[in-house]
């Protein structure tokens, strides 16, 4: 009886300026494997399906429990987390590709700087002085805290940006992830002090008006974050802010 195996076709790239190519691997099957464990098996014995010795595949991972967002990649055509992609539930051959919304560094590793720069753009933090104890801040109403907690589950994995047809190298659109964070930090009693600055940041080029409402983001988010609800809320907030500015100027 032949040993059960797993076939993987990996899109590889030796460097940022190199051309991508596909390489196939066949590894022994074990129960309860995820994509990360399959990649680790290849790393231990980097031999492709032709029996040729090759370089180990490189990828990112950290928590292995869908919290850090580092292991985002495209698996069988769908952007998702490799740590929760179970081999038994995937059609073979399993096709692994890097996310193309971001520049590829090597193999399955991408440079997600674009996403983090956009978080800086929208001031996705709560500014405090930090030189002395300010004491407890204002309390959030429980009804606000509950939905804000859902937004705070974001792990900056980039999956929503990869799924969005409006986020690409030809478009400045910042995407759903930083927009949702604007709603989160504007809802915070202390963060609301800088609410208008954040709204201004998303009203410019690449901001909220560039959203095409495809809703791919909310369908692909591994944490089930209500991204389109945030975008709808921010549409209302930016419209009110624009009217306010018009009548005050």
Residue, then its C-alpha position, 0 to 999 in steps of 0.5 A: x500500500x503506497x504511503x499517503x502524500x501531500x502535493x504542494x505547488x509553491x510560487x517562489x521568488x529569489x528576491x524582490x527583482x527576480x521573476x517568480x516561478x513555481x516549484x512542486x513538492x511532495x511530502x509525507x502526510x500526517x494527520x492534523x497538519x496545517x500549511x505551516x507544518x507542511x512548509x516546515x517539512x519541506x524546510x527540513x528536507x528541501x527536495x522538490x517533486x523531481x528529486x532535486x535538492x533546492x533552497x528551503x522555502x521562506x515564509x513568516x510565522x509567529x504565534x501559530x494561533x491566528x493572532x499575529x497575522x504574520x503568516x498571511x499568504x494566498x492558499x488555493x487562490x484565497x488570502x488567509x492565514x497559513x496556521x489555520x489552513x488545515x491540509x485535510x480541508x484543502x483541495x490538492x495540489x495545495x497552491x501557495x502564493x505570496x500576497x501580491x498587494x505588497x512587494x514580494x521580498x522572497x518566496x512567501x514573504x512580503x513587505x507590508x510597510x504600505x499598511x503600516x505607513x497608512x496606519x501612521x497616516x491616520x494616527x492609529x494610536x491614542x496620544x498621551x503625554x507619558x511623563x507623569x501618571x494621568x490617572x484612569x481615563x474616561x470610561x467607555x459606555x458598554x454598548x460602545x465598548x462591545x463593538x469597539x472590541x470587535x474592531x480591536x481584533x484586527x491583527x494587521x494581517x493584510x488579508x482584507x487589502x489583498x482581497x480588495x480590488x481597489x488596493x493595488x500598485x496603481x491605486x493610492x487607496x489605503x483599504x479597509x484595515x486603516x479605515x476601520x482603525x480610524x473608527x476604533x480610535x475615534x470611538x475611544x473617549x481620549x482618542x476622540x480628541x484627535x477625531x477631526x485629524x483622522x477624518x481629514x486624513x481619510x478625506x484626501x487622495x486614497x481615502x474613503x472615497x476610493x472604496x468601491x464597496x466590493x465587500x471582499x474585505x469583510x468576507x475575507x477577514x479571518x477575524x470577522x471584523x465588520x469592516x464595511x460597517x466601519x466604512x459606512x459609518x466613516x462615510x457619514x462622519x466625513x460627510x458631516x465633517x465636510x459640511x461643518x468645515x464648509x459652514x465654518x470657513 
